[in-house]
Amino acid sequence: MRIAIASDHAAVELKAVLREYLIGLGHEVADLGPETADRVDYPDFGYKLASVVADGTARFGVVLCGSGIGISIAVNRNPACRCALVSEPLSAALAREHNDANCIAMGARLTGEDMAKACLDAFLNTDFGGGRHSGRVDKLSHPPIEGASA
């Protein structure tokens, strides 16, 4: 499976660890940067990752910044992306099962390497549940027009 990964400067080290972990699991990984810990702006890398998930170049995306909050917001600006900020495996699994999340975000300053790997495993090994969740997920990408009846 092709997975894109990106971070900001605060998460370059964790990104490298997770990239190698994913490769070790047999995935093709597109590292969208940055390559160094020189200061960068997380929205630039969140937007870049969102575009490759949205256009189908990557099946899933993994984004990292200091807290995971800012970069997840950037990814979610793209209506084709559903990025969940996770810090433990149950949230990662539920993001897939209930929300059909195609991206996850984690905070490098808050989540250790082993926990980040466990979150990735849960995310990648959980299928979307469909059923009652499908209509709700569709609304995430197609919000109602204000003033229109629901």
N, C-alpha and C positions, 0 to 999 in steps of 0.2 A: 504494500500500500504506500502511496506517496503522501508524505506528511510535511508540511511547511512549519518552520520554527523561526521565531524572531524574538528579539529582546531590546532592552535599552542597555546603557552602560552598566547599570547596577546588577544586571543579571547575565552578563556575558559568560561568567564561569559556570553557572547552573545550566545555561543554554548548551554549552559545550558538553557537559556531562550527559544531559538528556539526549542530545543529538547522537552521541556515541551509543547510548543505551538503546535508542530506537533502531539504529543501524544494526546493533547486535541482535535485535529481535527480528531482523530481516526486512525492515521497512526502508524505502527509498526516502531520504530526507533532503529537503531543500532548505538550506540555512540562508535566511534572508538578511542576516546581519544583526548587529554590527560585528565586526571582527575583533575590535579592541575595546578596552574599557574607557576610551576617550568619551567625554560627555556628548550625548546625542539627545534628541527629543523623541520620547516614546511614541507620540502620535504618528510620526513618519513611518516607524516600523510596524505599528499596528495597522495602519492603512495599507501598507505594502502587503502584509500577510493577508489581510481581508480580501484584497483584490485577487490573489492567486487561489484562495478558497472559493470565492464567488465565481470565478471563471472556470473552475473545475481543474485547474492545473494541479491542485492538491486536494485530496479527499478531506483531510483534517488539518487544523492549525493549532499550534501551541505557542502561546505568547507569554513573555515574562518581563516583569519590571521589578522595582524594589518591593512594592506592595501587591502588584497585579491589578490594582484598581484602574489606574490611568490607561494602561494599554488595553484592558478589556473594554473600556468605554470607547476607545478609538476603533477597535475591531467592530463593535456593535453599531457604529455609525453606518456600516454597510448593511442594507436590508437583507442581503443574502446570507449574512453571518449571524449565528447565534453563539456567542461566546460567554461561557460561564466561568466566573472566578471561583476556583476551588482550593481547598486547603487540606482535604482528606478524601479518601477513596469513595465514601458513600455519596458525597456531593458530586463527585466526578461521574459515578455510575448513574445517578438520578438525572444529571444534566443530559446524558444520552437517552436514557429510558423515557423520561417524561417530556423533555424539551427538544429532542433531536439536535442537541448542540453539535456544531461542527468545529468548534474551537474551544480550547480551555485556556485559562489564564492562571498563573500562579505568581506569588510574590517571592522573589529570591531572598529577601531579607526576613521572610516569615516562614518559609517552607524549606525543610532540609532536603538533601538529595534523596534519601531513602523514601521519604514521604512523597516527594515529587514523582519518583518512579512508580510508587504504589498508585498515585492518582492517574498517571498515564495508563497503567495496566487496567485499572477499573474503567476508564474512559474508552479505551480501545477495545475492550472485551465485552462491552455492553451494547446491545442493539436497541434501537428506538422501539418503544412498546406499541406505537400506533394507537389504534382504537380511540378511546375517549380523548387522547392527547392530540390527535391529528388536527382537529379543528382549531384547537388553541394554538398549536405551533404555526398553522397557516396564518393566523391573525398576527403573529409576531412579524411576519414579512409583509403583510397586507393590512395595515391598520385601517379602521373605518374612517371615512371622511367625516370631519367635524360637521355636525348639523344633520348628517344623514341618519335615518333610522337603522338600528342594528338588526 
